[in-house]
């Protein structure tokens, strides 16, 4: 059981080490005017770091 745990730990560690971080950029575009029954008065973004929305890791 100890060797299985060690093997899984090593596999998990290698997947983190060899993963790649990528940045996705989106164009600023407005949405089409829809016949909707609501109104958005305000959008509040209180995140301390507004550089990115999230992070995706691609790799093993």
N, C-alpha and C positions, 0 to 999 in steps of 0.2 A: 504494500500500500504506500509506503514511503517513496519508493521509486516511481510509482505512478504519479503521485503528487509532485515530485521533483520534475518529471517529464512535462507535466501540464504547466507547471510554473515556468519552465524554460521556454516552452512553446508560446505562452502568453507574452513573456518578456521579449522574445524575438519579434513577435508580431507588432509590438509597440515600437521597438527600436527601428524596424525597417519600414514602418508606415511613412507615408508622405503627406504633408499638409499642403492643401491647394486653396487658392483664393478664387472665389467666383465673383464676378462683377456683373451688375445688372444695370440696364439702361433706365433712366428716369422717364417713365411714360405714364400718361393719364389713362384712366379707364373710360370706356364708352359710356355715354349717358344712358342709363337704364331707367325704365319706369319702375321706381321702387317706392316703397311705403315707409321709408325711414330716412333720417338725416344724420350725418356724422358732424357733430358740432366741433369736436376737438380730438386730436390724437396726442397722447402723452407718452413719451419715451423716457422713462426714468432710469435707464441702464447707465451705470457709471462709465462704461467703455462703449462708445457708439461706433467704433471703427469697423466692427463686424457683427453680423447677426448670429453667427454660430461657427462651428468648426467641424469639418469632415475629414476623416483620415482614410486614405486609400492605401492598400498594401496587402500583406499576407492575409 
